[in-house]
Amino acid sequence: MKKTITTLSVALLALSSQAQSSKEIILQGDISGDLKGHHKMYLYSRTYKDSATIVNGHYSFRIPFSEPVFLMLLPQYVQAERQMYVPFGILMDKPVTYTVTSDISKGMNASTVKGSEATELLRAYEQDKSAAWKKISTGLQQAFGKPWLQENDPQYEAFEKKQQALQQQHLLPILEKLVKEHPNSYAAVYSLNDARQIASVEQQERLYATLSKDLKATTPAKEFHQFTEGIRNSAVGKQVKDFSLPDPDGKTISFSSLKGKYVLIDFWASWCSPCRKSFPHMREVYQQYKDQNFIIYSISIDKSKADWLKAVAEENNPWLQSLDNINIAGGGFAVTGVPTTYLISPEGKIMMKEIGFDETGNGNIEKKLAALFGTIVKKSAPEKSKNENSTTKAIPMMPMQ
């Protein structure tokens, strides 16, 4: 089951919804240019949504503060005019006033942001990253004639290796410099999410060790450290360490209770459209093999229990369900994007990993199941696409919500 939306696993911080908080963030913005009558600005994450009216080029938000958050700004103009949107987010680590100055003709990512030191450090880091990515794209263009290749391209494996090498050369030093020079800044701990994609396990450990004692105690730093350990824990051939998670009724499911069966662990989320698009065919897989020593175990990375329970009820999948309330996705399996599936042997060892989902039934895990059980899945659902190479990409796990 294949095709990805990658990375970044990670530290999903919840934004307090209590309006009576004595602390709050004030976010003020000025945006110039012709908005063509579209005078709304949206502020959002996967767990937070708000909007403000732009009056004479100015808008403002008041946000209850309980802990640092990373929220995205989206002008209504971009949606209405069907422009390409590159997500534009702001790190707000303190209950102070933040200001954003934008020109709609240049795009939101050309905005200047002022506020706390961490906010401004992160913006400078992002600008340095943008320059580094231009160098990486140039290098890939020179090597392969284009800056990007599809996964079905014969040169894709070589392309990935070259891209990783260029990331190490151009991106990693920028990240290391930020963490080394600002070990007590939330900008440093937030930016560690990039290390999940570009740094080795040893490099990740060194970055974490560089953080101050106070920063190591934060949730995102802890989850980053757990992720590094999860890379080791999730290697093919590794024995899965026992863990216990709640099901929708609040009862505990221990992984050790599943020993003796082939287990397909499916990491997903209620907000992940590719995850939910995968379920019709996954139900066919379940029906085909459920009587052959095989089970599916879906583990949601949702931060909202209510959203998870609602999605579980809507999907009504006939297999085990749990909510990941102890970061098993990171510390146990180093999940960087959803959907991600793992095939576990009856002895409890990791056999295969797949990021994304191949709705055509040609994913590597599905091929392995056919080989194990001697039968292929019978497709009953109508095809949604005539393109047999059409696959659903996975969604990255966002760093903060």
Phi, psi and omega in degrees: 000113199224160171113136198243165162220115198262187178027193177051094187274231141119194191266094181263106185270134180275138177268130179296136180255009182278114185289343183273006181303138181283346179251144177208157175264137171248121179247116180244141181222149172235127182231127181254164180108168182279109180274359176052038176084002181262092191254041175242143171239129180258141177235127189204163163214192178285345181237009184213136177217137176204165177213157178220153177270134177273116181243119182052040177080007183237145175214163179206153177229148172240123189235122176303137183247127171232332178197167181303144180224159174234111184241150185258142174254135179221114176289139175304328180305317183297317178293311186296324181268005178055043178277155174293131182246119171263118184309134181236113184241161180231127174278124179235101188259355181219156178278073180231185178268131178245140181236139180235128178242122187226155171237114187301332181288337181263349181092154184296329183288354174267004182292154170258143182231131176235150180170244177277168178300319181298319179300313183287326176297318181293321178297318179296320178298317180296323177293321175296321178296319180300318178294322179294321180294329176296320177294320179296316179298321178297317179297318179291322177299317180293324184278327188234000179082356177202155184278357181208142177235149175284156183296337180272003178286135180303335181267007189297320181298316178294324178298314180300317180296318178295318180297317179297319179296319179291326176295318176299322183286319189254327184268316185302317179300327179294316179295314180300321180296316180298313183292320180294318184277339182224062185291347180248019180257140177296338175298323180292312182291325178294317184290346178300340177302329178296330183295336179300332183261332191244351185245147174288170178302316181296320179293322176298318180296322179292321178297315179298318181296336181286335182297152177292164179301317180297318182289327177298336182277353180283156181302312181296326178292318178299317182291327175296316179297319177296322179299317179301318177293326179296330177299318179290318184293334189259013178293145178302132182098346180286144173283130179288125176290138183298144176212161180228134181223156181279146172266179184300337179269003180087000178279152184271132173250120176262137182297327181299335180289348182264358181301147181100352179234157168284128183242126172262104177275124183245108175273129185210184175204153182298329183273359184269102182297320177297326177300311185287332175292335182282339190296320179305313179287326178297327176294326176293320177299316180298314181298324182292322190244000187299336180262012183238047175064037185225137175222159173248140180229105180271128180239117182272139176264012179305143171270340178260115178297322181297317179297320179297310182298322179297315180292322178300316180294320180293319182282324178052044180288138188273040178221180184295141180228139174216159173254128182280093181259008179228017177062044172295325179304319181274303186288334181260329189226001177050047180288129180250345180201156179237143004281145171228134181237146175235136173258123183248137181284165177302337178276357178088020179256147180287124180261316185207157174227144177217131178258127182093193184210131178262103184289351179277353181087011183257016178293155184296322179294320180294323176296322179294319178297319178298321179291321181293318188256355174075012178221154176255159183288133177272116181277126178248335181285145178293147179291135179268346182216141177277350180275107184294342180268002181288127179228157179264125180276154181276167182250135181290146174283122185283146184290323181219146176232000000 
